[in-house]
Amino acid sequence: MAKLSIEEEFIIKTLEEKGGKLNYRELQTLCQEEFEGVRLILKKLKEKNIVSYDGTIPDYSADIELKR
């Protein structure tokens, strides 16, 4: 598997700490102090089959779920 970016690792760690599932807005709030572009990072994580959510890019009401 390709090496994960710092931002990707931060999102994975945050999801793990919160039981593997978070609403997009909650995740955005937790990440906003660290970096921007949460949607694009989530899209990359979905392409790597690490997270799941409905649609191609998560909307504000999406539930983000860790797959591993």
C-alpha positions as a LaTeX table, in Angstrom:
\begin{tabular}{lrrr}
\hline
Residue & $x$ (\AA) & $y$ (\AA) & $z$ (\AA) \\
\hline
Met1 & 0.00 & 0.00 & 0.00 \\
Ala2 & 1.19 & 3.51 & $-0.77$ \\
Lys3 & 2.48 & 5.63 & 2.08 \\
Leu4 & $-0.19$ & 7.78 & 3.68 \\
Ser5 & 0.14 & 11.54 & 4.03 \\
Ile6 & 0.19 & 13.22 & 7.44 \\
Glu7 & $-3.35$ & 14.46 & 6.82 \\
Glu8 & $-4.59$ & 10.99 & 5.86 \\
Glu9 & $-3.02$ & 9.50 & 8.98 \\
Phe10 & $-4.61$ & 12.25 & 11.11 \\
Ile11 & $-8.07$ & 11.45 & 9.72 \\
Ile12 & $-7.60$ & 7.71 & 10.26 \\
Lys13 & $-6.38$ & 8.25 & 13.83 \\
Thr14 & $-9.29$ & 10.61 & 14.55 \\
Leu15 & $-11.81$ & 8.09 & 13.24 \\
Glu16 & $-10.20$ & 5.30 & 15.29 \\
Glu17 & $-10.40$ & 7.43 & 18.44 \\
Lys18 & $-14.09$ & 8.14 & 17.79 \\
Gly19 & $-15.13$ & 4.51 & 17.29 \\
Gly20 & $-14.57$ & 4.30 & 13.54 \\
Lys21 & $-17.45$ & 6.52 & 12.43 \\
Leu22 & $-18.08$ & 10.27 & 12.40 \\
Asn23 & $-20.35$ & 12.74 & 10.67 \\
Tyr24 & $-18.50$ & 14.87 & 8.10 \\
Arg25 & $-19.18$ & 18.11 & 10.00 \\
Glu26 & $-17.73$ & 16.67 & 13.21 \\
Leu27 & $-14.66$ & 15.39 & 11.38 \\
Gln28 & $-14.22$ & 18.75 & 9.62 \\
Thr29 & $-14.34$ & 20.54 & 12.98 \\
Leu30 & $-11.72$ & 18.21 & 14.46 \\
Cys31 & $-9.42$ & 18.67 & 11.46 \\
Gln32 & $-9.80$ & 22.41 & 10.87 \\
Glu33 & $-7.00$ & 23.39 & 13.25 \\
Glu34 & $-4.57$ & 20.97 & 11.56 \\
Phe35 & $-5.22$ & 21.39 & 7.82 \\
Glu36 & $-7.69$ & 22.31 & 5.07 \\
Gly37 & $-9.09$ & 20.20 & 2.25 \\
Val38 & $-10.76$ & 17.46 & 4.28 \\
Arg39 & $-13.10$ & 16.53 & 1.40 \\
Leu40 & $-10.25$ & 15.91 & $-1.03$ \\
Ile41 & $-8.32$ & 13.89 & 1.52 \\
Leu42 & $-11.42$ & 11.80 & 2.23 \\
Lys43 & $-11.85$ & 11.22 & $-1.51$ \\
Lys44 & $-8.27$ & 9.89 & $-1.67$ \\
Leu45 & $-8.89$ & 7.66 & 1.36 \\
Lys46 & $-12.05$ & 6.29 & $-0.27$ \\
Glu47 & $-10.11$ & 5.53 & $-3.46$ \\
Lys48 & $-7.60$ & 3.62 & $-1.29$ \\
Asn49 & $-10.55$ & 1.71 & 0.24 \\
Ile50 & $-9.76$ & 2.97 & 3.76 \\
Val51 & $-12.98$ & 4.90 & 4.44 \\
Ser52 & $-16.51$ & 4.73 & 3.10 \\
Tyr53 & $-19.33$ & 7.24 & 2.65 \\
Asp54 & $-22.17$ & 7.81 & 0.19 \\
Gly55 & $-21.30$ & 9.57 & $-3.06$ \\
Thr56 & $-18.04$ & 10.56 & $-4.68$ \\
Ile57 & $-17.25$ & 13.51 & $-2.42$ \\
Pro58 & $-18.81$ & 13.67 & 1.06 \\
Asp59 & $-21.44$ & 16.30 & 1.75 \\
Tyr60 & $-22.07$ & 17.95 & 5.12 \\
Ser61 & $-24.50$ & 15.27 & 6.27 \\
Ala62 & $-22.35$ & 12.28 & 5.23 \\
Asp63 & $-21.26$ & 9.67 & 7.73 \\
Ile64 & $-17.60$ & 8.78 & 7.32 \\
Glu65 & $-16.76$ & 5.23 & 8.31 \\
Leu66 & $-13.33$ & 3.65 & 8.72 \\
Lys67 & $-13.14$ & 0.35 & 6.83 \\
Arg68 & $-10.08$ & $-1.17$ & 8.46 \\
\hline
\end{tabular}
